[in-house]
Amino acid sequence: MTQRCGYVGIVGRPNVGKSTLLNKLVGQKISITAPKPQTTRHQILGIVTEPQGQAVFVDTPGLHTRQKAALNRYLNRAAASVLEGVDLVLFVVQACRFDDEDQAVLARLENVPVPVILIVNKVDLVPDKTALLPFLAAVAQKRDFAAVLPISARWERAVEPVLKEVFRLLPAGEPLFDEDQVTTATLRFMVAEIIREKLARAVHDEIPYSTTVEIERFEEGSERADIDAVIYVERPGQKGIVIGNKGSKLKEIGSQARLDMERLLERKVMLKLWVKVREDWADDSRALSALGYQLHE
């Protein structure tokens, strides 16, 4: 059997289920999810090793048309840069919805010299299934796709058809990573992302895009990990929202994050959270760089 190996970029507008798909393909949670756009802010690598080869999936921030703040520009660059070095692209759209942002992503794929698979996600959420076939036919006309796969990324059975097409289209090559490695992300990074996910789920209505997380201390012992983290907001009023009445919201975020961390690290976790104001961090290139968002103009 010919071994196949390569990088697979997962692209699409915000909130179409790219991270959910990556987690399902890899078989564990490595990319955070939340019911809001811009949850994913970094390129996340997920590695799938099968008898036929190795696929290195790259989850990206959703490409969007708003670029006013430095953070928005960073997210778009992070997503677009993936297209320069991959062997295959998964273009994810939502079933029965194709808008201007989807079209903008498709336009970026126009000159991409590698195969593109169209993933039509969230088919389980379409109430009128008779609308699905006309939608698939219409969107399939927009480009010469290597394959068109209607799925729900929440289904276990979604993995097999996607991986089948991926390994059919990847070039021949030897594995790039050890067979038991599932991501290149560090534990420190993943811990910060866990906090950000719980934060996004807890306050996504009140503070859509104005928070980020920095790990100040990460010490792993044989039986316990000690983690200190700071949640940054842009305005003093936002600090109160994150903390909540008598600290209830921050306690909820910390409690949920700690449980996920203990599953990840397989040991007890002592987590301490603080909330600090860092005005306009999302529109300050220097602040973004200090917080781990590497901007390249």
N, C-alpha and C positions, 0 to 999 in steps of 0.2 A: 504494500500500500504506500502510495506517495504521501509523504508528510507535507502538510500545508501550514504556513505560519504567516501572520501579518497583523497590522494594526487596522482596527475598524472604528471609524469615527461615528458617533451617534449625534446627529444634529436635528434641529427643529426649533420652532418658536417656543417661548416659555410655556411650561405647564402642559405639555402633551404626553408626559409619562416616560421621558428618557431615562431618568434615574431608576424608576420602578422596573423598567425593562432591563437595565444593566444588572440590578440586584437579582432579578429572576434568572438571567443568563448565568451569572456567576454562582448562584446558589446560596448567597448570603448577602447581608446588608452591608454594602461598602459605600453607597452614595445616599445621602439623606434625602428624604422626601417630605413635602408639606403641601397643603392645598393652596399654594400661592405661587405666582411667578418669581423667578430669580432666587429660588431656594438654592440651586446649585450655582456656586460662584467660582469654582476651580475645575480644572481638568482632572477627572478621576479615572485612573486606569483599573480595569477589571480583567483578570486573566482567566481564560477557560482552556483547560488542557484536556483533550480527548484523544482516543487512539489514532484518529486521523490527523491530529496536529494541534496547534495552539493559536487561539484567537485572542488578541489583546484589544479589548474594547476601551474606547476613550469617551467617557461621558463629558458633556460640555454644558456651560451655561446656555440658556435659550437665547437664540439670536432675536433681537427685537429692534424696533425702529426708533425708540427713544434713546438719544445719546447725549443728553444735556450734561449729566454729572460725570465726573471722572470714573466713578464706579461703573456706570452704564457703558462707557467707552471700553473700560477694562474687560467687562463681561463679553462684549461683542468681539473684541480682539482675541480673547481666550478661546471663544467658540470658533471664530473664523480661522485661527492659526492651525487648528486640527486638520483642516482640509489640505494643508500643504504636505503632510507627511504620512498619510494613511494609504492603505492598499484597497480599501473598500469603505463605502459610506452607507449607513442606515439613516434614511431621511424619514423622521417620524412625524406623522400628522394625526389629527384626531378624526375619527370616523364622522362623516357627514358635516364636517366643518373645514373649510379651506378659505382663509381670509388673506388680507394684504400682507400680514407678517409671514404666513406660510409661503406666499408668492415671493417675498423678499429672500427667504432662505433658499427657495428653488432657484432664484436668479443667481445666487452665490455659487450654486452647484453647476452652473452652465458650462464652465470651462474646466471642471474637475475631470482629470484624465483617468479616473478609476471607476469601476462599476458602482452604481447606486441602487440600493434596494429600497423600495417604498414600503414602510411599515405603517399600516393604517390601524392605529391603536384605539382602544376604548370601544370596540364594537359591541361590547356587552351593555353599554350605556345608551345605545340607539333604540328608542322605543318602537319605532316603525321599521322593522327589518327590511321591508320592501324598498326602502329608500337607500339601502346599502349598496346594492348592485349598480344602480345608476351613478352613485357617487364614485364607486371604485372605477367604473368605466371612464368617467369624466376626468378624474385625477390621473389615471394611468396614461391618458393622452398627452399630458403636460411634458413628458420626457420619455426617452427610451430607457425605461427602468430595467435593470437586470432581473428583477422579480418584484411582484406585488403581493404583500402578505397582510391580510386582515387578521388582527389578533386582539386579545386583551392581555396586556402585560401582567395582569394580576393572575392569569391562569397558568398553572404548571405546564399545561399542554402547549403553551405558546413557545416554549423554549425549543422544542425539537424542530419545527419547521424553520425557525430563524437560524439555528445552528447548521442545519442541513444546507441551506443556501449559502451561509457564510463560508463553510468549508469547501463548498463547490467552487466558490469564486476567489478564495484567497490563493496567492501564488505558492508554489512549492518552496519549502524552506524548513530548516531545523528550528525547534523551539528556542525562544529567546530567554525564557525564565524557567526556574525549577518547576516541576510539575505540581508541587503542592503549594505554590505561591498563587494567591488570588488577587493581590493588589500591590501597588508600589507605594501606597500611602503609608506614612508613619503612624504609629499609635497616637502620638501627640496630636497630629493633624486630625485623626479620626475622632479623638476625644473632643476636640474643639467643635467639630462638625456635629457631633451628637448634641452638645449644648445648644448649638445654633438651630438644630432641628426642633428641639423641644421649645425653644424660645419662639421660633416662627409659628409653631402650632398654638402656642399660648397667647400670643399678642398680634397675630397676623392681621386682624381687623383694625386694631388701633395704630400699629406702627408697621406699615407694610415693608419698608426697605431700609429703615434707619438704625439697624443694630448689627453688631458684629462681635466676635469673641476672640479673646487672646488668652492663651495658656501661660500663666506666669510661673507655675511650678508643676513638674510632673516627675514624681519619684515612685518607682516601683520596688516594693519589697517582696519577699517570698510569699507573704500572706496578705499584704495590703498595699494599695496604691494611694498616694497622697497627691491630690490635684487641686491647685488653686487657679481660678479663672476669673477674668474680668469681662463683663458684658459692657460694651460701649454703645452709648446712644448719642444722638446729635443735639438734643434739647433737654433742659432741666425737667420739663413736664413729662417727657418720655421716661425719665428715670422712675418717676412715681408709678407709671403704668406697669413697668417691668417688675418693680418691687411689689406692687399691689397693697391692698389693705392689710396693715400690720405684717407685711412681708409675705403674705399668702401666695402671691403669684410667683415670687422668686423661689419660695420653698417648693412649690409644685414643679417648677422647671428643674430645680436641683434634684428633687426626688426621682423624677422620671429619667433624667439624664444619668443619674447614678446607677439605676437598674440596668440601663443599656450598657454602661461602661463595665459593670461587673460581668455581664455576659461576654463582652468583648475581651476583657482582660483576664477573665476566669479567676478572679479574686475579689476580695472586699475592696471597696473604694471609699475613701474619705474625701468628699468634694466640698470645697468652699467657693462660694460665688460672691462677687462684688459687682455693683453697677456704677459706672462712672460716665460722666458727660465729656465727650470729645467733639466739640462743635464742628459741624460740617465735614466730618471725616470722610463721608462718601464722595465729596467733591474736592478733596485735597490729595493730590498725587503723592505728596511726601508721607502723609498719614496712611494712605492705602499701602504704600510700600512697606512701612513699618509694621503694618498689620498683616503682612504676608501676601498682599496683592501686588505682584511684580508687574509694573506697567512699563511697556516699551513703546515709546512713541515712534 
